[in-house]
Amino acid sequence: MRLEEERCWLEIDLEKLRRNAAIVEGLAGPGCTPIGVVKTNCYGLGAVEIARELAACGCRILSTADMAEALALRRAGIREPILLLGPAAPESVEAAIRENIILPVVDLEHALLLERAAAPCGRLRTHIKVDVGMNRLGIPVNGREEEAREDIRRVTALPHLTNEGLMTHISGMQDPALDHLNVEQLERFSAFGDFLAEIGICLPMHCESSMLFLSHPEYHQQFARLTSAYLGIEKGYEPLGARCVARLCTRVLQIKQVKKGDCIGYWMTYAAPRDMTVAVLGVGYGDGLVRGLTRGAHMLIRGRRVEVVGKLSMSFSVADITDVPDVRLGDEVTVFGEADGGGVSIREYAELYGGHPCEVIAMLKEHIPRVYLHPRPGAASKLPAGLG
Ligand SMILES: *Cc1c(COP(=O)(O)O)cnc(C)c1O
């Protein structure tokens, strides 16, 4: 890959990932094992590359959404145990046992299917998933604690399932004013753990994802499932030194003058309020940006924030560079991500259109080249010549 020829590319800084991983380890403390969640190609940043780096940083267990993602990590030579987040079909049990993949059990019926499939092959590693309020996956607990406990008692009696953990997922209210709703679910989960212990079922527990891991250390349990904290896109821990690992870049393809009153872009929705110098940039909504998002959107060129003007095109966009006269053809532009010197953060970009930082990076299309900066010495480098 010759980067000089790319319209846009996504940089992923592995040194920042290593730093974030060290911060996560410190916050987890000795009693809590972080699980590196790399689902959906690690939010688009590259599951194999991120998982490999996390494993090298000492992350002892990984997680993906489904079997296909887990098997892709195995094909890449990654050997850590992998916990699936979603229920696998009984047809996957043999491969799960062979490949050291841990399956969640989402209800008693599912457990019986897994048990039947596991019996001829050996013992299947499992965690039991319960639902304490999100009403997504897992054995519902609310208002039926006795029945849920009886279901779990029957699951733990099955001889071919290991049942090594009890997990749930919390709705994750972002608004600090609604944090009591997070606490309610955290409390319900830990109370249910106590309720199970009354009949001698004591399982390692986990419910925290990054937001709760950072905001509620008092609820740390034996495991925590983390992505955003590793990637440095979760709110509130920059003061600890965490940094966003990703940066979306494009370049200046053409520079031109536009007269006051002339319209820029599709549908003539933007008229230049003054004579302007504009730069045409090589990124658009076909790359995964939000088409309607121009009002208030900025990018960083030569250390200065410039405004995006006119509707985005599929592969191109236009920025007002009138106040940055030293911009040159081919200049690198930071669309968003951590840019030393005041670039637009992924969270800031998300907030502009009411989106979520995870969504912003997960929307970036596969055709955008991923460039991994600062691989550890000895690791296979994916760095194109001339960068790094
Ligand atoms: C994606 C996911 C996580 C990690 O979420 P972050 O907020 O990015 O840390 C944890 N648990 C489950 C069930 C998930 O789906």
The ligand as a MOL file (V3000), in Angstrom:
LIG
                    3D

  0  0  0     0  0            999 V3000
M  V30 BEGIN CTAB
M  V30 COUNTS 15 15 0 0 0
M  V30 BEGIN ATOM
M  V30 1 C -19.3710 -4.4480 23.4700 0
M  V30 2 C -19.6110 -5.0250 24.8020 0
M  V30 3 C -18.7730 -4.7180 25.8740 0
M  V30 4 C -17.6610 -3.6780 25.7660 0
M  V30 5 O -18.2620 -2.4080 25.7060 0
M  V30 6 P -17.4310 -1.0530 25.9710 0
M  V30 7 O -18.4550 -0.1520 26.5290 0
M  V30 8 O -16.9440 -0.5660 24.6490 0
M  V30 9 O -16.3650 -1.3710 26.9240 0
M  V30 10 C -18.9980 -5.3670 27.0770 0
M  V30 11 N -20.0100 -6.2660 27.2220 0
M  V30 12 C -20.8490 -6.5670 26.2090 0
M  V30 13 C -21.9430 -7.5710 26.4400 0
M  V30 14 C -20.6940 -5.9500 24.9820 0
M  V30 15 O -21.5460 -6.2430 23.9940 0
M  V30 END ATOM
M  V30 BEGIN BOND
M  V30 1 1 1 2
M  V30 2 1 2 3
M  V30 3 2 2 14
M  V30 4 1 3 4
M  V30 5 2 3 10
M  V30 6 1 4 5
M  V30 7 1 5 6
M  V30 8 2 6 7
M  V30 9 1 6 8
M  V30 10 1 6 9
M  V30 11 1 10 11
M  V30 12 2 11 12
M  V30 13 1 12 13
M  V30 14 1 12 14
M  V30 15 1 14 15
M  V30 END BOND
M  V30 END CTAB
M  END
